[in-house]
Amino acid sequence: MRLLLALMWLLHWLPLPLLGRVGEAVGSLLFALVPARRHITLTNLRLCLPDLSDAQRSAIAKQHFQAYARSVLERGILWWAPEARLRRLIQVEPAFPFEQIAAGPTILLCPHFVSLDVGGMAVALEVAGCSIYASQKSKVFDAALRRGRSRFHPSKLFSRAEGVKPIIRALRSGLPFFMLPDMDFGEKDAEFIPFFGTPAATLTAPARIAAATGAKVIPVIATFLPNYQGWKVRFYPAWENYPGDDMVAATRQMNAFIEARVLEAPSEYFWAHKRFKTRPPGVPSVYEHEGPATLPLQS
């Protein structure tokens, strides 16, 4: 892992168009060399985009591996490039929501697109915040990731095991909560909500935390700009009357929003995750075991 970090540090000096192409080349190799994760990706695409042909889904899968590898290498820019370079490369639309954050508790809802760390950096450039954090297996990489995410403004990182109480305290103290809502963490605190028509164990925490704190929910989506020119981070309008009284309906609304954004940039969503790992009682697994399925560095 030290070697990977050294490589990321060296590569971050490259112009982004060159670095992006290097990342895509690495992604093409991973697509060929990691069959288990390729199988997971193709299974997710088959379930979520059934109207596409096998060839179309295979093309999206390969593009996803390219986008994923590119995003990993480009994190070197996020972690070590000067602020001026970051502000040139990160295009914020329509504007950073300073007034809304200052007005009260705010959840910045950031689904798992490969450039989600860019969304986090767009926030960290402007304000302190908090987030739930999964410790990395490598202590060296873990430390680098923590430094990278906190180098402009302090960031409070909570483990999932701590529960929601520290998050609620942080929200009430004025820190926006940067939340990643769409991974499968099992049945606890989750409901089986359709995601592209397939039941997915989906955390109800965004709705529950918003209800407990009165927090507004502002979705944040980070995607690549064309021609390797940087990234676009879009802050969407806060959801009105959210979550209401029905936490399941609110969670269904969240999944529907994510589905719409996925269709806008299908290769950039994190398909390599076992989104449907947890199944409803009596429903068999959709994934067949094909050996180790490891793609590191996504949290």
C-alpha positions as CSV (number, residue, x, y, z in Angstrom):
1,M,0.0,0.0,0.0
2,R,2.9,2.3,0.6
3,L,3.9,1.7,-3.0
4,L,0.4,2.6,-4.2
5,L,0.5,5.8,-2.2
6,A,3.9,6.7,-3.6
7,L,2.6,6.1,-7.1
8,M,-0.5,8.2,-6.4
9,W,1.7,11.0,-5.1
10,L,3.9,10.9,-8.2
11,L,1.1,10.7,-10.6
12,H,-0.8,13.6,-9.1
13,W,1.8,16.0,-10.7
14,L,0.6,14.8,-14.2
15,P,-1.9,16.9,-16.2
16,L,-5.4,15.5,-15.5
17,P,-6.0,14.4,-19.1
18,L,-2.9,12.2,-19.0
19,L,-3.6,10.9,-15.5
20,G,-7.2,10.1,-16.5
21,R,-6.0,8.1,-19.5
22,V,-3.5,6.2,-17.3
23,G,-6.4,5.4,-14.9
24,E,-8.6,4.1,-17.7
25,A,-5.8,1.9,-18.9
26,V,-5.4,0.4,-15.4
27,G,-9.2,-0.1,-15.3
28,S,-9.2,-2.0,-18.6
29,L,-6.6,-4.4,-17.1
30,L,-8.7,-4.8,-13.9
31,F,-11.7,-5.6,-16.0
32,A,-9.8,-8.5,-17.6
33,L,-8.0,-9.6,-14.5
34,V,-10.6,-9.5,-11.7
35,P,-13.4,-11.9,-12.9
36,A,-15.2,-12.1,-9.6
37,R,-15.8,-8.3,-9.4
38,R,-16.6,-8.2,-13.1
39,H,-19.3,-10.8,-12.5
40,I,-20.8,-8.8,-9.6
41,T,-20.8,-5.7,-11.9
42,L,-22.5,-7.5,-14.8
43,T,-25.0,-9.1,-12.4
44,N,-26.0,-5.7,-11.0
45,L,-26.3,-4.2,-14.5
46,R,-28.4,-7.2,-15.6
47,L,-30.8,-6.7,-12.7
48,C,-30.9,-2.9,-12.9
49,L,-30.8,-2.3,-16.7
50,P,-32.5,-5.4,-18.2
51,D,-33.6,-3.5,-21.3
52,L,-30.0,-3.2,-22.5
53,S,-28.3,-5.9,-24.5
54,D,-25.5,-8.1,-23.1
55,A,-23.1,-6.2,-25.3
56,Q,-24.3,-2.8,-24.0
57,R,-24.1,-3.9,-20.4
58,S,-20.6,-5.3,-20.9
59,A,-19.5,-2.0,-22.4
60,I,-20.9,-0.1,-19.4
61,A,-19.1,-2.6,-17.1
62,K,-15.8,-2.0,-18.7
63,Q,-16.3,1.8,-18.7
64,H,-17.1,1.5,-15.0
65,F,-13.8,-0.3,-14.2
66,Q,-12.0,2.4,-16.2
67,A,-13.9,5.2,-14.2
68,Y,-13.3,3.4,-10.9
69,A,-9.5,3.0,-11.5
70,R,-9.3,6.6,-12.8
71,S,-11.0,7.9,-9.6
72,V,-8.5,6.1,-7.4
73,L,-5.5,7.5,-9.1
74,E,-7.1,11.0,-9.3
75,R,-7.5,11.0,-5.5
76,G,-3.8,11.9,-5.4
77,I,-4.9,15.3,-6.8
78,L,-7.5,15.6,-4.0
79,W,-5.1,14.8,-1.3
80,W,-1.9,16.6,-2.4
81,A,-2.7,19.3,-5.1
82,P,-2.8,22.9,-4.0
83,E,-6.2,24.5,-3.3
84,A,-6.0,26.7,-6.5
85,R,-5.7,23.6,-8.7
86,L,-8.6,21.9,-7.0
87,R,-10.8,25.0,-7.5
88,R,-9.9,25.0,-11.2
89,L,-10.8,21.4,-11.6
90,I,-13.9,21.1,-9.5
91,Q,-16.9,22.8,-11.1
92,V,-19.7,23.4,-8.6
93,E,-23.3,23.7,-9.8
94,P,-25.3,25.8,-9.3
95,A,-23.4,27.0,-6.2
96,F,-22.2,25.8,-2.8
97,P,-25.2,26.0,-0.4
98,F,-23.6,28.2,2.3
99,E,-26.9,29.9,3.4
100,Q,-28.8,26.6,3.7
101,I,-26.0,25.0,5.8
102,A,-25.8,28.1,8.0
103,A,-29.6,28.1,8.5
104,G,-29.7,24.8,10.3
105,P,-29.0,21.1,10.3
106,T,-28.1,19.8,6.9
107,I,-27.6,16.3,5.4
108,L,-25.5,16.3,2.2
109,L,-26.6,13.1,0.6
110,C,-23.9,11.7,-1.7
111,P,-24.7,8.4,-3.4
112,H,-21.9,6.0,-4.4
113,F,-20.7,7.4,-7.7
114,V,-17.0,6.8,-8.3
115,S,-16.1,10.5,-7.8
116,L,-17.8,10.8,-4.5
117,D,-14.5,11.9,-2.9
118,V,-14.6,14.9,-5.2
119,G,-18.0,15.7,-3.7
120,G,-16.5,15.5,-0.3
121,M,-13.6,17.7,-1.3
122,A,-16.0,20.3,-2.7
123,V,-17.5,20.5,0.8
124,A,-14.2,20.4,2.6
125,L,-12.9,23.3,0.6
126,E,-15.7,25.5,2.1
127,V,-16.8,24.2,5.5
128,A,-16.0,21.7,8.3
129,G,-18.3,18.7,8.3
130,C,-18.8,15.2,9.6
131,S,-19.3,11.8,8.0
132,I,-19.5,8.1,8.8
133,Y,-16.2,6.4,7.9
134,A,-15.1,2.8,7.3
135,S,-11.6,2.2,8.5
136,Q,-9.3,0.9,5.7
137,K,-7.5,-2.4,6.2
138,S,-4.2,-0.7,5.6
139,K,-3.2,1.7,8.4
140,V,-1.0,3.6,6.0
141,F,-3.7,4.2,3.5
142,D,-6.2,4.9,6.3
143,A,-4.0,7.7,7.6
144,A,-3.5,9.1,4.2
145,L,-7.3,9.1,3.5
146,R,-8.1,10.8,6.8
147,R,-5.4,13.5,6.2
148,G,-6.7,14.0,2.6
149,R,-10.3,14.5,3.7
150,S,-9.4,16.9,6.5
151,R,-6.7,19.1,5.1
152,F,-8.7,22.3,4.5
153,H,-11.3,22.1,7.3
154,P,-11.5,19.7,10.2
155,S,-13.7,16.8,9.6
156,K,-15.3,14.6,12.3
157,L,-15.3,11.0,11.2
158,F,-17.6,8.6,13.0
159,S,-17.6,4.8,12.8
160,R,-20.8,3.0,12.0
161,A,-20.6,1.2,15.3
162,E,-21.1,4.5,17.2
163,G,-24.7,4.7,15.9
164,V,-26.5,7.9,15.2
165,K,-26.1,9.8,18.5
166,P,-22.8,11.5,17.6
167,I,-24.1,12.4,14.2
168,I,-27.2,14.0,15.7
169,R,-25.0,16.0,18.1
170,A,-22.8,17.1,15.3
171,L,-25.7,18.2,13.1
172,R,-27.2,20.2,16.0
173,S,-23.8,21.8,16.6
174,G,-23.9,23.1,13.0
175,L,-21.8,20.6,11.1
176,P,-23.3,19.3,7.9
177,F,-23.4,15.5,7.6
178,F,-21.9,14.1,4.4
179,M,-23.8,10.9,4.1
180,L,-23.3,7.9,1.8
181,P,-26.8,6.2,1.8
182,D,-26.7,3.4,-0.8
183,M,-24.6,0.4,0.2
184,D,-25.8,-2.9,1.6
185,F,-24.9,-3.1,5.3
186,G,-27.4,-5.9,6.1
187,E,-30.9,-5.9,7.5
188,K,-30.2,-3.8,10.6
189,D,-31.8,-0.4,10.3
190,A,-32.7,-1.1,6.7
191,E,-35.8,-1.9,4.7
192,F,-36.0,-3.9,1.5
193,I,-36.7,-1.0,-0.9
194,P,-36.8,-1.6,-4.7
195,F,-33.7,-0.3,-6.5
196,F,-34.4,-0.5,-10.3
197,G,-37.1,-3.0,-9.4
198,T,-35.0,-5.4,-7.3
199,P,-35.5,-5.4,-3.5
200,A,-32.3,-3.9,-1.9
201,A,-31.5,-3.6,1.8
202,T,-31.6,0.2,2.0
203,L,-30.7,2.2,5.1
204,T,-33.6,4.3,6.4
205,A,-31.1,6.4,8.4
206,P,-31.3,9.5,6.1
207,A,-35.0,9.8,6.7
208,R,-34.8,8.9,10.4
209,I,-32.0,11.4,11.1
210,A,-33.7,14.1,9.1
211,A,-36.9,13.5,11.1
212,A,-35.0,13.5,14.5
213,T,-33.1,16.7,13.8
214,G,-35.3,18.6,11.4
215,A,-32.3,18.5,8.9
216,K,-32.8,19.5,5.3
217,V,-31.6,16.9,2.8
218,I,-29.5,18.3,-0.1
219,P,-28.3,15.6,-2.6
220,V,-24.8,15.9,-4.0
221,I,-23.6,14.1,-7.1
222,A,-20.0,14.2,-8.4
223,T,-19.3,13.1,-11.9
224,F,-16.5,13.6,-14.5
225,L,-16.5,16.6,-16.8
226,P,-16.0,15.6,-20.5
227,N,-12.5,15.5,-22.1
228,Y,-10.7,15.0,-18.7
229,Q,-11.3,18.6,-17.7
230,G,-12.1,17.9,-14.1
231,W,-15.3,17.1,-12.2
232,K,-18.7,18.5,-11.8
233,V,-20.3,18.6,-8.3
234,R,-24.0,19.3,-8.4
235,F,-25.8,20.4,-5.3
236,Y,-29.5,19.7,-5.8
237,P,-32.4,21.6,-4.2
238,A,-33.2,20.5,-0.7
239,W,-36.1,18.0,-0.7
240,E,-39.3,19.6,0.3
241,N,-41.4,18.1,3.1
242,Y,-38.9,15.4,3.7
243,P,-39.1,12.8,5.2
244,G,-42.8,13.2,6.3
245,D,-44.3,10.6,8.5
246,D,-43.5,7.4,6.5
247,M,-39.9,6.5,6.7
248,V,-40.3,3.7,4.1
249,A,-41.9,6.0,1.6
250,A,-39.1,8.5,2.2
251,T,-36.5,5.9,1.6
252,R,-38.3,4.8,-1.6
253,Q,-38.1,8.5,-2.7
254,M,-34.4,8.5,-2.1
255,N,-33.8,5.3,-4.2
256,A,-35.9,6.8,-7.0
257,F,-33.8,9.9,-7.0
258,I,-30.6,7.8,-7.1
259,E,-32.0,5.7,-10.0
260,A,-32.6,8.9,-12.0
261,R,-29.0,10.1,-11.5
262,V,-27.6,6.7,-12.3
263,L,-29.3,6.7,-15.7
264,E,-27.6,10.1,-16.4
265,A,-24.1,8.6,-15.9
266,P,-24.5,4.8,-15.8
267,S,-20.8,3.9,-16.0
268,E,-19.9,6.1,-13.0
269,Y,-22.2,4.4,-10.4
270,F,-20.4,1.9,-8.1
271,W,-21.7,-1.3,-9.7
272,A,-18.8,-3.4,-8.4
273,H,-20.4,-3.4,-4.9
274,K,-22.8,-6.2,-4.0
275,R,-25.8,-4.0,-3.8
276,F,-28.2,-6.9,-3.5
277,K,-26.1,-9.1,-1.1
278,T,-28.7,-9.1,1.6
279,R,-31.9,-10.9,0.3
280,P,-35.4,-11.0,1.7
281,P,-36.2,-14.1,3.7
282,G,-36.3,-17.2,1.4
283,V,-34.9,-15.3,-1.6
284,P,-31.7,-16.9,-3.0
285,S,-28.5,-14.9,-3.7
286,V,-28.2,-13.2,-7.0
287,Y,-24.4,-13.5,-7.0
288,E,-22.5,-16.7,-7.7
289,H,-19.1,-17.1,-6.0
290,E,-16.2,-16.7,-8.4
291,G,-13.3,-16.4,-6.0
292,P,-12.0,-13.3,-4.2
293,A,-13.9,-10.2,-5.2
294,T,-11.7,-7.4,-4.0
295,L,-11.5,-3.9,-5.4
296,P,-10.0,-1.7,-2.7
297,L,-10.3,1.9,-1.7
298,Q,-14.0,2.6,-1.8
299,S,-15.7,3.8,1.4
